């Protein structure tokens, strides 16, 4: 079937603003217990690809909006050679905007954010790994937690849920924008690419501690992050600093969507830090902000504003070569200034017990941007939480202080490993 | 796996990933390889297009200075600027980039058209003569022939050439428009270009009307 899709409301923004320095490519990985067999992985990929029609597409240029079209080229698994979240260039990837990679025991899916969000990419990866394990003759059951490769794609999985759930009750178009945040700066790496630093720890211990403080895991880790960034900011000047971190919110938890396309919002959680601010002060503000900004009313307003702006007659009828520069400007000079970094917690990845036995843990690696050179992705599976920092600057103080602060609160061992990007700068 | 004394984290790396302090004697450095080695890979930023752009602009500015100082009555700088622009497009887009072949054809036709118009406008008694009368129409016809031939012979991938074909067909009417505006004085090359464009459109509407309308709907959706 020669199908095509409009790019969803959020995807349009990523499509307009991406370039070599801002890849907007994220990665979800599953670390298996055994070495990955690339041939079997390819067989599994061939079988599951048609199940995800909105991911196996190419982008075509239109006059007013670009759009996605079914891609008939073969999607090939690749041995990981480049740095994580490298830009995906359609001219070099048979038009695809996603990559399926393997290295050692790790299977990764890297996706351009225009296609889907963490939930969509995770569902794809879960189905891929399920099929892979089936072909490896492992006794795995789906337990209703896997999108089965043989099922027809549901039309609800391909819908643009932003348009579906927008209403005209409160469009709130002229809402007050967030104040600019302190921005993390540092020495750019000499070569394009990202240093990835992963911290692996026991999830239940951290979760239990967060609960004991009366907050969630996201709230607890956000508060630590704000504290650490705030301290760094105060080293540069002693004036109080507004430190905001952007926390993506999965809208499927508030709205009953089954879409595999983008359906998330971003809650900017911030606190003003001065020398007297304690962790408890920050946590209190973070809890209030999280409750306020992730509530259904606030999220509904965000959806309405987003859809209203993109559906206005003027926005729709301006050609892309005029519209995209305007979107780029708005995103880079207004949106990006309101956060110090993005910290995304995809939560616990639900896997059938029969699959869990073959999977050690899950990782989420997040892109950096020129204005936000540190990113943080958190994923949990099998009671193991992996906190992944991506950096396009050489300074690692924030990460070091983050893990240090975390260990001050919770008595846990953290295993850290990295891709050591930048180590070979001299030879590259 | 050993513990970094400063950061208190555990790692198998030979140096702590956080403080970069040496772990020799602490970590055995023999942990599992979790990332590929980047030592033999080239990841330097692609600077060639920017360097050529800078070199081109510098050359034009130097020529402009020389032109104004030595021969202000004849501005040959337009010839230079046009040639530099064409070379930049050819080098950066046609040769170096991995852009679509259709886009390379369209860019070549457009940049060469601009270069020819610039040269023609600055030489001879008439403002524009040989370029608009003969060369540009035949250049556009060549572009149309190339793209329509590709679409005809590579039918499976024809939709990827659709936008570029539409652009070339629109360009096909440019010589006729120039004739209507009185800029062009020789009719037959312009008429030939327009006739080719009209023929292609008629053939498409007869043999692939539904597919053409579908493609137009997608590319012009709002």
HADDOCK unambig.tbl for C-alpha pairs under 7 A between the chains (distance, minus, plus):
assign (segid A and resid 61 and name CA) (segid B and resid 219 and name CA) 6.72 0.50 0.50
assign (segid A and resid 62 and name CA) (segid B and resid 218 and name CA) 6.97 0.50 0.50
assign (segid A and resid 62 and name CA) (segid B and resid 219 and name CA) 3.97 0.50 0.50
assign (segid A and resid 62 and name CA) (segid B and resid 220 and name CA) 5.86 0.50 0.50
assign (segid A and resid 63 and name CA) (segid B and resid 219 and name CA) 5.91 0.50 0.50
assign (segid A and resid 63 and name CA) (segid B and resid 220 and name CA) 5.44 0.50 0.50
assign (segid A and resid 64 and name CA) (segid B and resid 220 and name CA) 6.15 0.50 0.50
assign (segid A and resid 64 and name CA) (segid B and resid 221 and name CA) 6.56 0.50 0.50
assign (segid A and resid 64 and name CA) (segid B and resid 222 and name CA) 5.64 0.50 0.50
assign (segid A and resid 65 and name CA) (segid B and resid 221 and name CA) 6.87 0.50 0.50
assign (segid A and resid 65 and name CA) (segid B and resid 222 and name CA) 6.47 0.50 0.50
assign (segid A and resid 80 and name CA) (segid B and resid 36 and name CA) 6.84 0.50 0.50
assign (segid A and resid 81 and name CA) (segid B and resid 36 and name CA) 5.87 0.50 0.50
assign (segid A and resid 91 and name CA) (segid B and resid 98 and name CA) 5.97 0.50 0.50
assign (segid A and resid 91 and name CA) (segid B and resid 99 and name CA) 6.63 0.50 0.50
assign (segid A and resid 104 and name CA) (segid B and resid 34 and name CA) 6.78 0.50 0.50
assign (segid A and resid 191 and name CA) (segid B and resid 43 and name CA) 6.15 0.50 0.50
assign (segid A and resid 191 and name CA) (segid B and resid 44 and name CA) 5.25 0.50 0.50
assign (segid A and resid 191 and name CA) (segid B and resid 45 and name CA) 6.51 0.50 0.50
assign (segid A and resid 192 and name CA) (segid B and resid 43 and name CA) 6.48 0.50 0.50
assign (segid A and resid 192 and name CA) (segid B and resid 44 and name CA) 6.52 0.50 0.50
assign (segid A and resid 192 and name CA) (segid B and resid 45 and name CA) 6.20 0.50 0.50
assign (segid A and resid 316 and name CA) (segid B and resid 222 and name CA) 5.17 0.50 0.50
assign (segid A and resid 317 and name CA) (segid B and resid 222 and name CA) 6.24 0.50 0.50
assign (segid A and resid 396 and name CA) (segid B and resid 18 and name CA) 5.89 0.50 0.50
assign (segid A and resid 400 and name CA) (segid B and resid 7 and name CA) 6.80 0.50 0.50
assign (segid A and resid 400 and name CA) (segid B and resid 18 and name CA) 5.46 0.50 0.50
assign (segid A and resid 404 and name CA) (segid B and resid 7 and name CA) 6.68 0.50 0.50
assign (segid A and resid 413 and name CA) (segid B and resid 9 and name CA) 6.81 0.50 0.50
assign (segid A and resid 414 and name CA) (segid B and resid 9 and name CA) 5.33 0.50 0.50
assign (segid A and resid 414 and name CA) (segid B and resid 10 and name CA) 6.02 0.50 0.50
assign (segid A and resid 415 and name CA) (segid B and resid 9 and name CA) 5.89 0.50 0.50
assign (segid A and resid 415 and name CA) (segid B and resid 10 and name CA) 4.52 0.50 0.50
assign (segid A and resid 415 and name CA) (segid B and resid 11 and name CA) 5.62 0.50 0.50
assign (segid A and resid 416 and name CA) (segid B and resid 9 and name CA) 6.42 0.50 0.50
assign (segid A and resid 416 and name CA) (segid B and resid 10 and name CA) 5.96 0.50 0.50
assign (segid A and resid 416 and name CA) (segid B and resid 11 and name CA) 5.29 0.50 0.50
assign (segid A and resid 417 and name CA) (segid B and resid 11 and name CA) 6.16 0.50 0.50
assign (segid A and resid 417 and name CA) (segid B and resid 17 and name CA) 6.55 0.50 0.50
assign (segid A and resid 418 and name CA) (segid B and resid 17 and name CA) 6.20 0.50 0.50
assign (segid A and resid 419 and name CA) (segid B and resid 35 and name CA) 5.55 0.50 0.50
assign (segid A and resid 424 and name CA) (segid B and resid 39 and name CA) 5.79 0.50 0.50
assign (segid A and resid 427 and name CA) (segid B and resid 39 and name CA) 7.00 0.50 0.50
assign (segid A and resid 428 and name CA) (segid B and resid 41 and name CA) 6.97 0.50 0.50
assign (segid A and resid 428 and name CA) (segid B and resid 42 and name CA) 5.64 0.50 0.50
assign (segid A and resid 428 and name CA) (segid B and resid 43 and name CA) 6.70 0.50 0.50
assign (segid A and resid 428 and name CA) (segid B and resid 44 and name CA) 6.73 0.50 0.50
